[in-house]
Amino acid sequence: MSSTAADSRTKRLLDLVVLLLDVKRPVTFTELREQFTEYRTAKPEAGMRAFERDMATLVELGVPVRWVTPEE
């Protein structure tokens, strides 16, 4: 990963944390796609995989993330 790509991912992860800390309700992936261009891919499943990788990284870093199903 190039320095610019790493810098971009780091900024995205920080922006994601800030967004999640600021919300009072669960955020849908559709809403996140509107906020983050990296999740707006031609194939929606590719954007979802990028989001899942980012969330896994945040969990590894100790960010308390809770997944909520639509039923909840």
N, C-alpha and C positions, 0 to 999 in steps of 0.2 A: 504494500500500500504506500503510495507516495505521501510525502509530507502534506501536500495540499489536500489530498483525500482524507488523510488522518485528521487534519485540522477541521475539515468540513464535518466529519463524523463526530468529533469531539464537540463541536459547536451544536450539532443536531442533538446529541445526547444531553447536553446541558439545557438546551431549549426545551427538550422533552420533559426533563425533570422539573424545570420552572413551571411549565404548563400544568403538569400533573399536580404539583404542590398547590397551585392556585385555584384548582377547580373544587367545587363543592359536591359534585356528582360524578358518576362514572362517565368517561369519555368514550365515544364509539370510534371504531377504526375509520369510519367515513369522515368523522370530524377531524381526526388526525391527518387523514389524507389531504384535507383542505389546508392544513397548517404546514405540512412538510412535503415539499416537492419530491423528495426521494421515495415517498410512498405512493406517488402518483405515477405508476408504471403502465405500459401498454397492456400488460397482463396483470390483473389485480392480484393474483396469487404471488407474483414476484414482489410486489409492494408489501404484501402481508409477510412474506419471508424476511424482508429487510426490517420490518417493524419487529418481528419476533426475535431477530438477532439483536436488535437494539435493546429490547426489553430484557433479554437474557444477559446482556452485558451489564445493564443497570442492576439486575438482581445479583450478579457476581460481584459488583462493586458495593453491595450492601444497601441499595436503595429499596425500601419496603414497597413492593408493588403487589397489588391485589387484583387478580383477574375476576371479573364479574360476568356471569352469563346473562343473556337477555331475560331469562326467567327470574333472575334475582332482582 
